[in-house]
């Protein structure tokens, strides 16, 4: 499992990059670039199409989502939770999550 500081660093970089300027749609490739760059160019966390960040074990360690007001936020995930290795499903319409 990745060190907590690496996950926090990647999540902070994603939130800052997506909100300045604010992107309308989630772009998996762009978010993966941000995460990889924030960790020194090493792809140690993988971004799925639904906004989940996964460590090398496959466990979801973070998530990116958009609030109803349009702000992109990031959250750490509990890697010990049941099904934490599942990808976050993509959604064509934004939810009130």
N, C-alpha and C positions, 0 to 999 in steps of 0.2 A: 504494500500500500504506500502511496505517495506521502511525503511529509506534509503535515498540515500547512506549513508555511508556503509550500509550492502551490497547493490548492488555493489558499487565500490570495496569493499573488496573481494567479491566473484569473480568478474570479473578479478581482479588483480591476485588472487590465481590461477584461471583457466589458464590464459595466461602464468604465470610462470611455472606451472606444465606441461602443454602440450608442452612447448618449451624446457624443460630441463629434460631428453633427448626428442628430438622432436618425437612426435607420428605421425605415418603415417595415421591412421584412427581415426575418431571421435568415442569415446567409451562413450555412454550415462551413463552407470553405473559408470565408473571411474570419469567422470566430475561431476556427482551427489555427489559422495564421496568427491571430492575436495570442492565443493560448501558447502556441509553440514559441513565439518570440518572447513572451513574458518569462519563459523558463529557459532562456539562453539558447534558443534555437533547437532544443531537443524535444521531439514529439513524445513526451512522457504521459500526457493526458490526451485522450481522444474525445472529440466532440461528435455526438450523434445528431441526426436530422431534427430531433425534437428539442434540442438544447441541453441534453445531458452531457456531463463531463465524466469520463470513465478513466480509472487508473489502469495499470498494467494487468491487474487481476480481473478486470472487467467490471468491478464494482463501480456504481455511480457515486461519485464524490462531490458533485456539484451540479447545479442546474441554472440555466438562463431562461428568463421568461419576461414577457412584456405585461405591464400593468394596464388596466383599462384606461388610465390617463395617458398611456403611450410611453412611459418610462421603462427602460430595460433594467431589470434587477437580476442579481445573481444570489444564489443560496448554496450553502454547503449542504450535503446530503449525508444521512446516516448510513455508512457502509455496512453496518451490521443489520440493517433492516431487511426483512424478508423481500426478496426479488429486487435488491438494490443493483443487481447486474442487468436488469431489463432496460432497454432503451426507452427513452421518453417518446411516446408516439407524437408524430407531427399532427398539427391541427391547422386546417386551412383558414379557420376563423379564430380570432383571439378569444380566449375565455376569460372569465372574471377571476382567474387563479390568483 
